[in-house]
Amino acid sequence: MQNNAKRAHKPRPPAPTISTVPYSKDILCISYRWANIEAGLVFRSERLMKSVLRNVRYLATWMLTAVSVVCSTGCSEDPALSSASHVIVIVQENRTPDNLFHGLPNADIADVGINSQGKTISLAPVPLALPYDLNHSHQAFLAMWDQGKMDGADKVTIACPPGVVKCWPPNPQFVYVDPSQVKPYFDLATQYVFADRMFQTHQGPSFPAHQFIIAGTSAPTPTSDLFAAENPFHLRETTAKNGFSSSGCTASNLWVNMIDPAGSESQTHVTCFEHSTLMDLLDARHLSWRYYSVGDSWNVLWNGPSAIRHLRFGRDWANVTAQNTEILTDNRERPSSYRELGNSIRTRVRSSCRQRR
């Protein structure tokens, strides 16, 4: 769930000093939202798309620096980066900084928002787990954006669980999570880097977001001027169940709306694309990687590699797992460091839960 409130004007806080801090002896934790490669843009041309792919390449080079590979011109020689052997990218979707980090010191976080009636609404605290969800579609984004006026958050529709009626509080779009329930996030934001004025490139839900994460684009091909804009849907009624083995390029009768340069979503495309990804850049440098997804129907939205033909049907598919919790125990390369990371995460989560009780 997101908070799409319009921000009250605040003086810009001092720019943070970017630092890299080893989490353990050979793991470098980096707080970074890779989907935010180009802030607030919908790519309308091949030139812009190529620009994004160049940015992806630069990020990949930066990641390669962290595994002690000689990098190209412009890379940092930070000793902390060159001594790290693993880079972990963790994706948290469907939340804004205003929603998850309310009260974070020195951050640009909204306290109020403006609704479509011109009224100022104070953001209210809520629990992390709520029984309702906001619409994540591109059309919901447009309603909230309102031609740049940023006053349409109250027009974003709400969904309740099946059989539940009126499951939301007053002004459900203008809320923030009780900071005591997201203390581990605050710890990460204060210990590492926090980008409070970064915005995701695409303006829609999970499926295109996870394409941007692995490739910097949701276009089906390198030369297309269309981009996946929404979550997939079945064009015809089907009894097929989508899961880890049936998603993306192997899904049955699964399509996605594509947005064109004029903003129209009148065209559709099967959920199987073909273009270069970050994984290809890592493969070219002979660097190992893993992608952690889930085994149920959510995999259709969150498994980026499954919608890239050469990743789904090539040898790289062996690097994609349906068990995202394996990252806590994955010990194929560095047993001690992975166990240290997993134990530390468990300890922090348990400690936070005890504090909430």
C-alpha positions in Angstrom: 0.0 0.0 0.0 1.3 3.4 -0.9 0.9 6.9 0.4 0.5 9.2 -2.6 0.2 12.5 -0.6 1.3 15.7 -2.0 4.3 17.0 -0.1 4.3 20.1 1.9 7.3 22.4 1.1 10.3 21.8 3.3 13.9 23.0 3.0 16.1 20.4 1.4 18.1 18.6 4.0 21.9 18.3 3.5 22.9 15.8 0.9 24.0 12.5 2.5 27.6 11.3 2.3 27.6 8.1 0.4 29.5 5.5 2.2 29.9 1.7 1.9 30.0 -0.3 5.1 30.8 -4.0 5.1 28.0 -5.9 6.9 30.3 -8.8 7.7 33.8 -9.8 6.6 32.9 -10.3 2.9 29.3 -8.9 2.4 28.7 -5.3 1.6 25.2 -4.1 2.3 24.1 -1.4 -0.1 20.8 0.4 0.3 19.7 1.1 -3.3 16.4 1.1 -5.2 17.6 0.0 -8.7 14.1 0.6 -10.3 14.8 4.3 -9.8 17.4 4.6 -12.6 15.8 7.6 -14.2 13.5 9.6 -11.9 10.0 10.2 -12.9 10.2 9.3 -16.6 8.2 7.2 -19.0 10.6 6.3 -21.8 9.1 7.4 -25.2 12.0 6.7 -27.6 14.8 4.3 -28.4 17.3 7.0 -27.5 16.0 7.2 -24.0 15.8 3.5 -23.7 19.4 3.1 -24.7 20.3 5.8 -22.1 18.6 3.6 -19.5 20.5 0.6 -20.6 23.8 2.6 -20.4 22.8 3.4 -16.8 22.2 -0.3 -16.1 25.7 -1.0 -17.5 27.2 1.6 -15.2 25.5 0.1 -12.2 26.6 -3.4 -13.2 30.2 -2.1 -13.4 29.8 -0.7 -10.0 28.5 -4.0 -8.7 31.5 -5.8 -10.4 33.8 -3.5 -8.5 32.3 -5.0 -5.3 33.5 -8.4 -6.3 37.1 -7.4 -7.0 36.9 -7.2 -10.8 38.9 -4.5 -12.5 36.3 -2.0 -13.7 36.1 0.4 -16.6 36.8 4.1 -16.6 34.9 6.1 -13.9 34.6 3.3 -11.3 35.4 4.0 -7.7 38.4 2.4 -6.1 36.8 2.4 -2.7 38.6 -0.3 -0.6 35.3 -1.3 0.9 33.9 -2.0 -2.5 36.9 -3.9 -3.8 37.0 -6.1 -0.7 33.3 -7.2 -0.9 32.4 -10.5 -2.6 28.6 -10.3 -2.6 26.1 -7.6 -3.5 22.5 -8.2 -2.3 19.6 -6.2 -3.9 16.4 -6.4 -1.8 13.2 -5.0 -3.4 10.4 -3.5 -1.3 7.5 -2.6 -3.5 4.2 -0.7 -3.2 5.4 1.7 -0.5 6.6 5.3 -0.6 9.2 6.9 1.6 6.3 9.0 3.2 4.6 5.7 4.1 7.5 3.7 5.5 9.9 6.3 6.8 7.7 8.9 8.5 9.7 10.7 11.2 13.1 9.7 9.7 15.6 12.5 10.8 16.8 14.9 8.1 14.6 13.2 5.4 12.2 14.9 3.1 9.0 13.2 4.4 5.5 14.6 4.0 3.3 15.2 7.1 0.2 16.3 5.1 -1.4 15.8 1.7 -3.9 17.7 -0.5 -7.0 15.8 -1.7 -9.1 16.4 -4.9 -11.3 18.9 -2.9 -8.4 21.0 -2.1 -8.4 20.0 1.6 -5.2 19.5 3.6 -5.2 16.0 5.1 -2.8 15.1 7.9 -1.2 11.7 7.5 -2.3 9.2 10.2 -0.4 6.3 11.7 -1.5 2.8 10.9 -0.1 -0.8 11.6 2.2 -2.3 9.0 -0.3 -5.1 8.3 -3.7 -3.7 7.0 -6.7 -5.4 5.6 -6.9 -3.2 2.5 -4.8 -2.4 -0.6 -4.7 0.6 -2.9 -4.9 0.3 -6.7 -1.4 -0.1 -8.2 -2.3 0.4 -11.8 -1.0 3.1 -14.2 -4.5 4.6 -14.3 -4.5 5.0 -10.6 -1.2 6.8 -10.9 -2.7 9.2 -13.4 -5.7 9.8 -11.1 -3.3 10.6 -8.2 -0.9 12.7 -10.4 -3.8 14.8 -11.8 -1.8 16.5 -14.6 1.0 17.4 -12.1 -1.3 18.9 -9.4 -0.7 15.8 -7.1 -4.1 16.1 -5.5 -5.9 13.0 -6.6 -4.7 10.5 -4.0 -8.3 10.2 -2.6 -9.4 9.1 -6.1 -7.2 5.9 -5.9 -9.6 3.0 -5.4 -9.3 0.6 -2.5 -9.7 -3.2 -2.4 -10.8 -5.3 0.6 -10.4 -9.1 1.1 -13.2 -11.2 -0.3 -16.4 -10.9 1.8 -15.1 -7.9 3.8 -16.9 -4.5 3.4 -15.5 -1.1 4.3 -12.2 -2.4 5.6 -10.3 0.9 5.5 -9.9 3.8 8.0 -10.8 7.5 7.2 -8.6 8.9 4.4 -7.0 5.5 3.7 -4.6 6.9 1.1 -3.1 9.4 3.6 -1.4 7.1 6.1 2.0 6.1 7.3 3.3 3.0 9.1 3.9 3.3 12.8 7.8 3.7 13.0 8.1 1.3 15.8 7.0 -1.5 13.5 9.6 -0.8 10.8 12.7 -0.2 13.0 14.9 -2.4 10.8 14.2 -0.2 7.9 15.1 2.9 9.9 18.3 1.2 10.9 19.2 0.6 7.2 18.3 4.2 6.2 20.4 5.7 9.0 23.4 3.4 8.7 23.7 3.4 4.9 22.3 5.6 2.1 18.7 6.9 1.9 17.4 8.3 -1.3 14.3 10.3 -0.2 13.8 12.1 -3.6 14.1 9.1 -5.9 11.1 8.0 -8.0 10.5 4.8 -9.9 10.8 5.0 -13.7 7.6 3.3 -14.6 4.2 4.5 -13.4 2.4 1.2 -12.6 2.3 -2.1 -10.8 4.6 -5.1 -10.0 5.1 -6.8 -13.4 6.7 -3.9 -15.2 8.6 -2.9 -12.0 10.4 -6.2 -11.9 11.3 -5.9 -15.6 12.9 -2.5 -14.8 14.8 -4.1 -11.9 16.6 -6.6 -14.1 16.9 -4.6 -17.4 16.1 -0.9 -16.9 13.1 -1.3 -19.2 9.7 -3.0 -19.7 9.9 -2.9 -23.5 9.4 -6.3 -25.2 12.4 -5.7 -27.5 15.4 -3.3 -27.8 13.7 -1.3 -30.6 10.1 -1.2 -29.4 8.5 2.1 -28.4 5.9 0.1 -26.4 6.4 -0.7 -22.7 4.5 -3.1 -20.3 2.3 -0.8 -18.2 0.2 -3.1 -16.1 0.0 -6.5 -14.4 -0.7 -9.5 -16.8 -4.2 -10.8 -17.5 -5.7 -13.8 -19.2 -7.1 -12.8 -22.6 -9.5 -15.8 -22.6 -10.9 -17.8 -19.7 -8.6 -20.5 -18.7 -8.3 -23.1 -15.9 -4.5 -22.9 -16.0 -2.8 -22.1 -12.7 0.1 -19.7 -12.8 3.0 -20.4 -10.6 6.8 -20.8 -10.7 6.7 -23.2 -13.6 4.0 -21.3 -15.5 4.7 -17.6 -15.7 6.2 -15.2 -18.2 7.3 -17.1 -21.3 5.8 -20.4 -20.2 2.4 -19.0 -19.0 -0.7 -20.1 -20.7 -2.7 -17.3 -22.4 -1.1 -14.5 -20.4 -1.0 -11.0 -21.8 -0.1 -7.5 -20.6 -1.2 -4.0 -21.7 1.4 -2.0 -23.4 1.7 1.8 -23.3 2.7 3.7 -26.4 4.4 7.1 -26.7 1.0 8.9 -26.7 0.0 7.2 -23.4 -2.5 4.8 -24.9 -2.8 1.2 -23.6 -4.8 -0.1 -26.6 -2.2 -2.7 -27.5 -1.3 -6.0 -25.7 1.7 -8.4 -25.8 2.3 -11.9 -24.4 4.4 -11.9 -21.3 7.5 -13.0 -23.0 10.2 -10.4 -24.0 13.7 -10.6 -25.5 16.5 -8.1 -24.7 19.6 -7.8 -22.7 19.5 -7.8 -18.9 21.8 -7.2 -16.0 22.2 -11.0 -15.8 23.8 -11.0 -19.2 26.4 -8.4 -18.1 27.2 -10.6 -15.1 27.5 -13.7 -17.2 29.9 -11.9 -19.6 32.2 -11.3 -16.6 31.8 -14.9 -15.4 30.2 -13.7 -12.2 27.6 -15.9 -10.4 24.2 -14.6 -9.4 20.8 -15.9 -8.1 17.3 -14.5 -8.4 14.9 -15.3 -5.5 11.2 -15.5 -6.4 8.2 -17.3 -4.9 6.4 -20.6 -5.9 2.8 -19.4 -5.9 0.8 -17.2 -8.2 2.6 -14.1 -7.2 5.5 -15.4 -9.2 3.7 -14.2 -12.3 4.3 -10.6 -11.2 7.6 -10.8 -9.3 9.7 -13.2 -11.4 11.5 -10.9 -13.9 13.7 -13.5 -15.6 10.7 -15.7 -16.4 9.5 -13.1 -18.9 12.8 -12.9 -20.8 13.0 -15.7 -23.4 16.7 -16.4 -23.3 16.8 -16.4 -19.5 13.7 -18.7 -19.2 14.8 -21.2 -21.7 18.6 -21.0 -21.3 21.0 -22.3 -18.8 20.6 -19.2 -16.6 17.2 -20.5 -15.5 19.0 -22.7 -13.0 20.0 -19.5 -11.1 16.3 -18.6 -10.5 14.7 -20.2 -7.4 11.1 -20.3 -6.2 12.2 -20.1 -2.5 13.1 -16.5 -1.7 14.0 -17.5 1.9 16.9 -19.5 0.5 18.9 -16.3 0.6 19.1 -16.6 4.3 20.7 -20.1 4.2 22.2 -20.2 0.7 25.7 -21.5 1.4 27.0 -22.7 -2.0 29.8 -20.2 -2.1 30.5 -18.7 1.3 28.8 -20.7 4.1 29.9 -18.7 7.0 29.1 -15.3 5.6 25.6 -16.3 4.5 24.9 -17.8 7.9 26.1 -14.7 9.6 23.8 -12.5 7.4 20.8 -14.8 7.9 21.3 -15.1 11.7 21.7 -11.3 12.0 18.5 -10.6 10.0 16.6 -13.1 12.1 17.9 -11.6 15.3 16.9 -8.1 14.3 13.4 -9.2 13.2 12.8 -11.1 16.4 14.0 -8.2 18.5 11.7 -5.8 16.6 8.8 -8.2 17.1 9.4 -8.5 20.8 9.6 -4.7 21.1 6.2 -4.4 19.3 4.6 -6.8 21.7 
